[in-house]
């Protein structure tokens, strides 16, 4: 894939197969947790993940690729045609641009020096 192909987003996913409910279960430590009904056998959970993400984001399944993690629960997935912000928004997740505890330049100033 080249830049001429448009944007693409990559994300880390932790799959929970054989779940009673399918959907996004949260976001922690940079990893999106997704529950799937499919069992983790013969690639069924991987197929279910691709189908789930394609439907949630509104792209064809051919635009969702598994980069790593074919045989494990931890995976890296790439979705072509969307930015990371669009991908996270489609999954109902808000990811701040500044890491927790990071500075955005605001905040109280020191009374003596005027610096932060």
N, C-alpha and C positions, 0 to 999 in steps of 0.2 A: 504494500500500500504506500502511495506517495502522497505528498501534500496536495497534489492536484486532485486527488480523490475526495477531498473535503475533510472535515474534522472527524476525529475518532476519539473515543474515550475508553480508557482502560481502568478497571477496578478490581480490587480483591474481594472475593466472595467466599463465605463459609456456608456450605450447603447442609441443611438438616433434612435428610431423606425420611420417607415414611411418616411424614407429619400428618396430623389430622386436618390441619388447615394449611393452605398454600398462600404464601405471601412474604413480604419483607418483614423480618422479625427485629430489625434494629441495625444500628451502626455503632461499632466500638473498635477503637484502636486502628482505624483506617480500613476496617473490613465490614462489608455489608453481609448481614446474616439473612439467608433466604430459606424458608421452609418449603419443601416440595412433597407432594403425595407419593411420588414415584420411589421405588426401592433402588438401592445402590448396586444394582446388578446389570450386567450386559449393557452398560451405557444408558440405561433408562433415566437415571437421575440427571445425567448430562443433557440428554435430549429434552427433558422436562425443564431444565434450567434455561436452555436456549429458547424454547417455546415461551416460557414465562417472561423472560426479559424482552423478547421481540414484541410480545403483546403489550407489555407494560409501557415500553418506550414508543411503540407505534412504528416499528421498522420491520422489514422482511427478515425472516429467520436467517437468511444468507448473510446478513450484516452483523450477526452475533457470532463471534468465534471464541472458542476456548483456547487460550494461549498456553496455559499450563494447568495441571491438576486433573487429568483425565481419570485417574484411579483413586484420587483422594477427595476428602471433603473440602479442602482448601483449594481454591482455584483463582486464576487470573483470567478475566473475560474482557474482550475488546468489542465495542459496539461502534460500527462505522456509521457516519452520517450525523452524529450528535456530539456536542461538547460534553465535558464532564459535568458541568453545571446542569445542562439539559437532562442528562442521564439521571443524576441524583434527584432532580426535581420530579422527573417522571416516576421515580420509585418512592416519592413522598418523603425524601430526606433533604434536610438543609445542612450543608456542609460549610462552616465558616471558612473564609479565606485565611484567617489568622489562627494559628494553632492555639489550643488552650494555654493560658498563661503568657501568650505572646503579646507584644505591644503593637497597637495600631497608631501610636503617636499621640493619643489623647491621654487623659488622666491628670492627676494632680501635679502641680509644679512645686518644686522646693521653695519655701518662703524666702530663703537666703539668696540663692543664686538665680532663681527663676528657671532653672533647668528642671528636667523631668527625672 
